[in-house]
Amino acid sequence: MNVIEEPEIEAADWPLFGWSDDIRPALADAVAGGRSTVLATLFKVEGSAPRGPGAQMLFDGTRASGYFSGDCIEGDVGRHAAEVRADGQPRILHYGAGSPWIDIRLRCGGALHILVERIDAESPAAKTLLENAARRVPCMWTSDGRTQSVEAGSGPRLSVSSNPPRIARRFDPPRRLVVSGGDPGALALAALGSQAQFETVLVRPDGPETSPPIADIRYVRTAPEDALKQLGVDRWTAFIGATHEDHHDLAGCLYALRSGAGWVGMIGAKSRAQGRLEMLRSIGATEDELAALHLSPGVPGLGKAPWEVATGIIGEIMQALNPALERA
């Protein structure tokens, strides 16, 4: 008889793993290493809960990514995940009101229902999911815990059918933030964007050859318009011009607007806004394009220090992108 040891989730005392809302980076690391993982998907919520249906966790041995409640269930889900990884049999977990585990309580008073399934290291569905993310193609992950498939396309964030449940969960391209500039404000935007789980690109035309000392960002030394052409722009992309050189920032903004970016903005004094609008009109910008441009973005009264400005702009970008993600 095989004894399955209950795993201790790494950094359980300080659950930074809960910062990750996208399981694909952790899945990519496991697939590259030839390791099987376990995916847990919250497919039904009753009453109040910190996370909504579609929230996920990925377990790669003792490493976890994502969270469901912030209470005590993550460790228990990890215990079940170890069993699923060992025997390959999916589990349906029920926590909170009506749960068979009366000793595990949710402070919010609701109930959570979670599908736990193994993803084999050679899973074709997992590889297709990651390929679509790299190509920035939205897709649907469909699974009953035993049979998994991925098809390109959009739909509801999560739909559930049959009993036992069969879920279809939408995966959008990762949110991306492109910042042009190299002053403290631009660097604060790039750093905060990276920490907020955006795929972050810092563009500094003819900037230093050495990369900026900011973790997990991509550095590009071309003009913003050229960088955007190379990257490709979509509705999951936000662009903020912060070089303070209008010929760079205006060209980047106009290209991003015409390419369907989800949010486009430009840092600068409000006194310069009208002049910039006239410059954009002179190079062919339409009134609809100008209406979508955020000049002097941020939160009034938050402050003018780099981190204060960056915090307001990142919040504005999140607010603009999230409705688009839900409508997709």
Secondary structure, DSSP 8 states (H G I E B T S, - for coil): ---------TTTTS-GGGG---SHHHHHHHHHTT--EEEEEEEEEES--SS-TT-EEEEETTEEE--S-SSSHHHHHHHHHHHHHHH---EEEEEETT-S-TTS--TT--EEEEEEEEE-TT-HHHHHHHHHHHHT--EEEEESSS-EEEEE----SEEEETTTTEEEEEE----EEEEE--SHHHHHHHHHHHHTT-EEEEE-TT--SS--S-TTEEEE-S-HHHHHHHH---TTEEEEE-SS-HHHHHHHHHHHHHTT-SEEEE---GGGHHHHHHHHHHTT--HHHHHTEEES-S-TTS-SSHHHHHHHHHHHHHHHHHHHHHH-
